[in-house]
Amino acid sequence: MSEPQKRSVKIAGHATSVTLEPEFWECLREMAAERGQSVNQMVAEIDCTREANLSSAIRVFVVNELKKKAAG
């Protein structure tokens, strides 16, 4: 895995920094595109349901979505 990258995302009109490995950013972008959403929109949805810190919640979301895809 590559070094984590910090990026700014907007949630409810407020910018916040999120640090993820490039592989997670790439998956998140692809998933958002498949849903016709921006990364900001998808992160905002994840933020509404999270119980952990945002970076962890995004990683868990990505892994769960990949597991759903693999299961068919």
C-alpha positions in Angstrom: 0.0 0.0 0.0 1.0 3.6 -0.6 1.4 6.4 1.9 -1.9 7.9 3.1 -3.0 11.1 1.4 -4.9 13.9 3.1 -7.6 15.5 1.0 -10.3 18.1 1.8 -13.9 17.1 1.4 -17.1 19.2 2.0 -19.7 17.9 4.4 -22.8 20.0 4.8 -20.9 23.0 3.3 -18.0 22.6 5.7 -14.5 21.5 4.6 -12.8 18.8 6.6 -9.6 16.8 6.0 -9.7 13.1 5.4 -6.6 10.9 5.3 -6.8 7.7 3.3 -4.5 5.5 1.3 -4.7 6.1 -2.5 -6.3 2.7 -3.0 -9.3 3.8 -0.9 -9.5 7.1 -2.6 -9.6 5.4 -6.0 -12.3 2.9 -4.8 -14.4 5.7 -3.3 -14.2 7.7 -6.6 -15.2 4.7 -8.6 -18.1 3.8 -6.3 -19.4 7.4 -6.3 -19.2 7.5 -10.1 -21.2 4.3 -10.4 -23.9 5.9 -8.2 -23.9 9.1 -10.1 -22.6 11.0 -7.0 -19.6 13.1 -6.2 -17.1 11.9 -3.7 -18.3 14.7 -1.4 -21.9 13.4 -1.6 -20.8 9.9 -0.8 -18.6 11.0 2.1 -21.5 13.0 3.5 -23.7 9.9 3.4 -21.1 7.9 5.2 -20.6 10.7 7.7 -24.3 10.6 8.7 -24.1 6.9 9.7 -20.7 6.6 11.1 -19.8 5.5 14.7 -16.0 5.8 14.3 -13.8 8.5 13.0 -14.5 9.5 9.4 -11.4 7.9 7.8 -12.2 4.6 9.5 -15.8 4.8 8.5 -14.9 5.4 4.9 -12.5 2.4 4.9 -15.2 0.1 6.4 -17.8 1.4 3.9 -15.4 0.7 0.9 -14.6 -2.8 2.2 -18.3 -3.7 2.8 -19.3 -2.4 -0.7 -16.5 -4.5 -2.3 -17.7 -7.6 -0.3 -21.2 -7.0 -1.6 -20.0 -6.8 -5.1 -17.9 -10.0 -4.8 -20.9 -11.9 -3.4 -22.9 -10.9 -6.5 
